[in-house]
Amino acid sequence: MTSGSEPTESRLHTMSLGSSGPRIAFLHGLFGQGRNWTQIAKALVGPDGGGARALLVDLPDHGRSPWTTEFSFEAYADRVAAQLRETGGVDRWTVVGHSLGGKVAMVLALAHPDLVERLAVVDIAPKDYGDLSRFDGYINAMQALPLDELGDRADAEARFDDVDPDPGVRAFLLQNLRREGDQWRWQSNVDLFAADSARGHHSLIADFPAAAAGLPPYDGPVLWLAGGDSEYIETDDAEQMRAYFPGVRLVTVKGVGHWVHSQAPDVTVEALRGLLAKPAR
């Protein structure tokens, strides 16, 4: 069973899959949407996956969720927590987050441990990555796209041809482009991300909130999925990860990069099945 919830001023846009079983929520990365996790969620919701109930969440400033005026991991985590409580009542959740969503998921588990039964963090560490320079080309291209001049999606795709050599990356970015009547607009809050990128080494998105260090460690089961070819997780990150999450287990998936769940969906599904099978805290 699938349903969508349209956001009010505070409600996040979500899509639900499944009608019974343990609850599992998916948080996407920068410029992503909840639906990016559909393939994985469907595999876990199906009878072979154990019949979980999945919630695909559009984070604030993404997809069909409301925008904010200032980025904050703590605020993102609080908004997600409110949405999970609204959806599941007193139920507890397995929370899965990739990249930006992985940082949100970590802050959520630390700040709202009563809500999170298990945690999966995909190819990101609780550290400062310095800046958003790796995304500058994408941000600039999205801001430069003349939305008032676009005729159709093919026109937008043609203008985006030189943004990245990988057509998958271009398609990922262009999923944020939505037509409302005769007007095209970006669903993601591109200007907010551009402003954060302009902060350079003071980027809030690239950092991990210092306030997290003041919270007690999260003592539930934690799966840490890393891409073997990715540069996002380094050997030295394990010490900090264990300080926040003593129950962490690192699984490195060989032959894939940062997009572990899309490049190795079968491995991701099996790893999450194993996490769901772990006893609750």
C-alpha positions in Angstrom: 0.0 0.0 0.0 1.4 3.4 -1.0 0.3 6.8 0.2 1.7 10.3 0.1 1.3 13.1 2.7 1.4 16.7 1.4 3.2 19.1 3.7 1.6 21.7 5.8 3.9 24.5 7.1 5.7 22.0 9.3 4.9 18.6 8.0 7.4 16.9 5.8 6.3 15.2 2.6 6.5 11.4 2.9 5.6 8.2 1.0 4.6 5.1 2.9 5.1 1.5 1.8 3.7 -1.5 3.6 0.9 -1.8 6.2 2.4 -4.0 8.9 5.7 -5.0 10.5 8.6 -3.0 11.9 8.9 0.6 10.9 11.9 1.8 8.9 12.5 5.4 7.7 14.8 6.5 4.8 16.6 9.8 4.6 18.2 10.9 1.4 21.3 12.9 0.6 21.8 16.5 -0.7 19.6 17.2 -3.7 17.8 13.9 -3.2 14.3 12.9 -2.4 12.7 10.2 -0.4 11.7 8.3 -3.5 15.4 7.7 -4.2 15.1 4.8 -1.7 12.1 3.2 -3.3 13.9 0.1 -4.7 15.4 -0.7 -1.3 12.2 0.0 0.6 10.1 -2.2 -1.7 12.5 -5.1 -1.2 12.2 -4.8 2.5 8.4 -4.3 2.5 7.8 -7.4 0.4 7.2 -10.9 1.9 10.8 -11.9 1.3 12.0 -8.8 3.2 10.0 -9.6 6.4 7.1 -7.2 5.8 8.5 -4.0 7.1 6.6 -0.7 7.0 8.7 1.9 5.2 8.5 5.7 5.2 10.4 7.6 2.5 11.0 11.1 3.8 11.7 14.3 1.8 14.0 16.3 4.2 13.4 20.0 4.7 14.5 22.1 1.7 14.1 19.0 -0.6 11.5 17.4 -2.7 8.0 18.5 -1.7 8.8 19.4 1.9 8.8 23.0 3.2 11.9 25.2 2.9 13.8 26.8 5.7 15.7 30.1 5.9 18.8 28.7 7.7 20.4 25.2 7.5 20.6 23.3 10.8 21.2 19.6 11.4 19.5 19.9 14.7 16.4 21.5 13.2 16.3 18.9 10.4 16.5 16.1 13.0 13.8 17.6 15.1 11.5 17.9 12.0 12.1 14.3 11.1 11.5 13.2 14.7 8.1 15.1 14.7 7.2 13.4 11.5 8.1 9.9 12.7 6.0 10.5 15.9 3.1 11.7 13.9 3.3 8.7 11.6 4.1 6.0 14.1 2.7 7.2 17.4 4.7 5.5 20.2 6.4 3.0 17.7 10.1 3.1 17.4 12.0 3.2 14.1 14.9 1.8 12.3 16.4 5.0 10.6 18.5 4.8 7.5 20.3 7.8 6.1 22.7 8.4 3.2 25.3 11.2 3.1 23.4 14.4 4.3 20.6 12.2 5.4 23.1 10.0 7.3 24.2 13.0 9.3 20.6 13.9 10.0 20.0 10.3 11.1 23.0 10.3 13.4 21.8 13.6 15.1 18.3 12.2 15.3 19.5 9.0 17.1 21.6 11.1 19.5 18.9 13.7 20.2 15.9 11.4 20.2 17.2 7.9 21.3 13.7 6.9 22.5 12.5 7.1 18.9 15.3 5.2 17.2 15.5 1.5 17.7 18.2 0.9 15.1 20.4 3.1 12.9 22.0 2.6 9.5 24.4 5.3 8.2 25.4 5.1 4.5 28.8 6.4 3.4 29.2 9.4 5.7 31.0 10.0 9.0 30.3 12.3 11.9 33.0 14.9 11.0 33.7 18.2 9.2 34.2 17.6 5.5 35.6 21.1 5.2 33.4 22.7 2.5 30.9 22.1 -0.2 33.3 22.8 -3.1 32.6 19.3 -4.6 29.0 20.5 -5.1 29.8 24.0 -6.4 29.6 23.1 -10.1 26.1 21.5 -9.6 24.9 24.5 -7.5 26.1 27.0 -10.0 24.6 25.1 -12.9 21.2 24.9 -11.2 21.2 28.6 -10.4 22.2 29.4 -13.9 19.5 27.4 -15.6 17.1 30.0 -17.1 13.8 28.6 -15.8 11.7 31.3 -17.5 13.1 30.2 -20.9 12.6 26.4 -20.6 10.2 24.9 -23.1 10.1 21.3 -21.8 12.2 18.8 -19.8 14.1 17.8 -22.9 15.2 21.5 -23.2 16.4 21.4 -19.6 18.3 18.2 -20.2 20.0 19.6 -23.3 21.2 22.6 -21.3 22.5 20.4 -18.6 24.6 18.2 -20.9 27.9 19.6 -19.8 27.2 19.7 -16.1 28.6 16.2 -15.4 29.7 13.4 -17.8 27.6 10.9 -15.9 24.0 10.9 -17.2 22.9 9.4 -13.9 24.2 12.4 -12.0 22.5 14.8 -14.4 19.2 12.9 -14.0 19.6 12.9 -10.2 19.9 16.7 -10.2 17.1 17.3 -12.7 14.7 15.3 -10.6 14.5 18.5 -8.6 13.1 20.4 -11.5 9.3 20.6 -11.4 6.8 22.3 -13.6 3.8 24.1 -12.0 1.5 25.4 -14.7 3.7 27.3 -17.1 6.5 27.9 -14.6 9.5 25.7 -13.9 11.0 25.8 -10.4 13.6 23.9 -8.4 12.1 21.8 -5.6 15.3 21.9 -3.6 16.3 25.1 -1.9 19.2 25.8 -4.2 19.8 29.3 -3.0 20.1 28.1 0.6 22.7 25.5 -0.4 24.6 28.1 -2.4 24.7 30.5 0.6 26.0 27.7 2.8 28.6 26.7 0.1 29.7 30.4 0.1 30.7 30.0 3.7 33.7 28.0 2.6 35.3 26.1 5.5 32.5 27.4 7.8 29.8 25.4 5.8 27.2 24.0 8.1 26.2 21.2 5.7 29.8 20.0 5.4 30.3 20.1 9.2 28.9 17.9 12.0 27.1 19.9 14.8 29.3 20.5 17.8 26.2 20.1 20.0 26.2 16.4 19.3 29.3 15.9 21.4 27.3 17.0 24.5 24.7 14.3 24.0 25.0 10.8 25.5 26.2 8.1 23.1 23.5 6.2 21.3 23.6 2.6 22.5 21.5 0.8 19.9 22.6 -1.3 17.0 24.3 0.7 14.2 25.1 -0.4 10.7 27.7 1.7 9.0 27.8 1.0 5.2 30.8 2.4 3.3 31.6 2.3 -0.4 34.9 0.6 -1.0 35.8 3.2 -3.7 34.4 6.2 -1.9 36.5 8.9 -0.2 33.8 9.9 2.3 34.9 7.4 5.0 38.5 7.1 6.2 40.1 4.7 8.6 40.6 7.5 11.2 36.8 8.1 11.3 36.1 4.8 13.1 37.3 6.2 16.5 34.8 9.2 16.4 32.0 6.9 15.1 32.5 4.6 18.0 32.5 7.5 20.5 29.0 8.5 19.3 27.8 4.9 18.5 29.5 2.2 20.6 27.5 -0.5 18.9 28.6 0.3 15.4 29.5 -2.3 12.8 31.3 -1.2 9.7 30.5 -3.0 6.4 32.6 -1.9 3.4 31.0 -2.8 0.0 33.7 -3.4 -2.6 33.6 -1.9 -6.0 31.1 0.9 -5.3 31.5 4.6 -4.6 29.4 7.0 -2.5 26.0 5.8 -3.9 26.2 2.4 -2.1 22.4 1.8 -2.1 22.0 2.5 -5.9 25.2 0.8 -7.0 24.8 -2.2 -4.8 21.1 -2.6 -4.0 21.2 -6.3 -3.2 24.0 -5.9 -0.7 22.3 -3.0 0.9 19.0 -4.9 1.2 20.8 -7.9 2.8 22.6 -5.6 5.2 19.4 -3.9 6.3 17.6 -7.2 6.7 20.4 -8.2 9.1 20.0 -5.0 11.0 16.2 -5.4 11.2 16.7 -8.9 12.6 18.8 -7.6 15.5 17.0 -7.6 18.9 15.6 -4.2 20.0 17.4 -2.3 22.7 
